[in-house]
Amino acid sequence: MTGSERFEKRRQALERLFKHLPLRSRIAADPIEIPHRYKDPREIEIAGFIAAVLAYGRVDLFKTCIDKILALAEGGLYNYLESFNVKRERPRFEGIYYRFNTEQDLFDLMFLISRIVKKYQSIGTLFQKLYQSKDCDIGPTLSRFIAVLREMLPSKPSRGLSYLLPSPASGSACKRLNLFLRWMIRNKDGLDFGLWKTIPPAKLVIPLDTHIIRISQYLQLTTRKSPDWKMAKEITAALRQCDPLDPLRYDFSLCHLGISGACPVKQEAKKCRICVLQEVCFARSD
């Protein structure tokens, strides 16, 4: 089989997966459910940013924490941040924490978003201002964005806040931030929002979660072992061969193939035999 034939076979398999998995039915099991609660584009951005950066660990646990934060915005999320007052709001974060992110980390996160809102009107305005079309992908813009955010903080960020705001410049895969960018940049399709029109979806880099890593290795989309920015770029490059304009179109389907249990860590012959990716999977159990 030639290289072009192999790529075409993979593309067809990914297309089958994309059509096979009903995307809307999986939204409730994904952090994207949180920004889908909002209608105002500015609030979709804010809720999406909060949901994405805290999307680590169990979905039910981080959603509980996010719900507590969003519940503080009684008069609307955008208005809440536009009028955010440090002395008034800091006591309201008492008892709100998630794993190794303390209540101070979460307060600092909201304070930072409030500064973006007050200075730039929206997260999207700032991010798109930093975008340069000459960049090969979204990585340099994301690095500039994180640098600006860190400069907006009154002091050096804690370890917990730094964990929420990694940068490609340090080699991090930036899984959660790439997830947020997918939501904002990919064309509106019932799943993602397509709010940031100035950045082409082709520039996105895949959110590198454990399911994506594992299944990408099964499909030989990557030869790398370390889950870093280079691996994320390598997997994205492989997907770009299947869809040059929208490589992350397959991200949600691949991820939820793992989340749903249809592709378990320990291969099961029964599940492998009915998997739409079986012809291009190098880990299938026969």
ABEGO torsion letter per residue (X at the ends): XBAAAAAAAAAAAAAAAAAABBAAAAAAABAAAAAAABABAAAAAAAAAAAAAABBEBAAAAAAAAAAAAAABAAEAAAAAAABBAAAAAAAABGBBBEABBAAAAAAAAAAAAAAAAAAGBAAAAAAAABBAABABAAAAAAAAAAAAAAABABBBBAAAAAABBBAAAGBAGAAAAAAAAAAABBBAGABAGABAABBAAABBBBBBAAAAAAAAAAGABABABBBAAAAAAAAAAAAAABAABAAAAAAAAAAAAAAGABBABBBAAAAAABAAAAABAABBX
